[in-house]
Amino acid sequence: MQGVPEEIVRKQIEHFAKADPAYGEGVKRALDLK
């Protein structure tokens, strides 16, 4: 997600987590976000 503003990345991760909490957490860890 290079070049995408962090705010948008975080919102997308929220959507991932709603659909599948484990997937959302995995994406967050992969992108090194807290």
C-alpha distances in whole Angstrom, upper triangle without the diagonal:
4,6,6,9,9,12,10,7,11,13,11,11,15,15,14,17,19,19,19,19,19,16,14,16,14,11,12,13,11,9,12,12,16
4,6,8,9,13,11,10,13,15,14,14,18,18,18,20,23,23,23,23,22,19,18,19,17,14,14,15,13,10,13,14,17
4,6,9,12,11,10,13,15,14,16,19,19,19,22,24,24,25,25,25,22,20,21,20,16,16,18,16,13,15,15,19
4,6,8,7,7,10,11,11,13,15,16,16,19,21,21,22,22,22,19,17,19,18,15,15,17,15,12,15,14,17
4,5,6,6,9,10,11,13,15,16,17,19,21,22,23,22,23,20,18,19,19,16,15,17,17,13,15,13,16
4,5,5,6,9,10,10,12,14,15,16,19,20,21,20,20,18,15,16,17,13,12,14,14,11,12,10,12
4,6,5,6,9,10,11,13,14,15,17,19,20,19,21,19,15,16,18,15,13,16,17,13,14,12,13
4,5,5,6,9,10,11,12,14,16,17,18,18,20,17,14,16,17,14,13,16,16,13,15,13,15
4,5,5,6,9,10,10,12,14,16,16,16,17,14,11,13,14,10,9,13,12,9,12,10,12
4,5,5,6,9,10,10,13,14,15,14,15,14,10,11,13,10,8,12,13,10,12,9,10
4,5,5,7,9,10,11,13,14,14,16,14,11,13,15,12,11,15,16,13,15,12,13
4,5,5,6,9,10,11,12,13,14,12,9,12,13,10,10,14,14,12,15,13,14
4,5,5,6,9,10,10,10,11,9,6,8,10,7,7,11,11,10,12,10,11
4,5,5,6,9,10,9,12,10,7,9,12,10,10,13,15,14,15,12,12
4,5,5,6,9,9,12,10,8,11,13,11,12,15,16,15,17,15,16
4,5,5,6,7,9,7,5,9,10,8,10,13,13,13,16,14,15
4,5,5,4,7,6,4,7,9,9,9,12,14,14,16,14,14
4,6,6,10,9,8,10,13,13,13,16,18,18,19,17,17
4,7,9,8,8,11,13,13,14,17,18,18,20,19,19
4,6,5,6,9,10,11,12,14,15,17,18,17,18
4,5,5,6,9,10,11,12,14,16,16,15,15
4,5,5,6,9,10,11,12,14,15,15,15
4,5,5,6,9,10,10,12,14,14,15
4,5,5,6,9,10,11,12,11,12
4,5,5,6,9,10,10,10,10
4,5,5,6,9,10,10,11
4,5,5,6,8,9,11
4,6,5,6,5,7
4,5,5,6,8
4,5,8,11
4,6,9
4,7
4
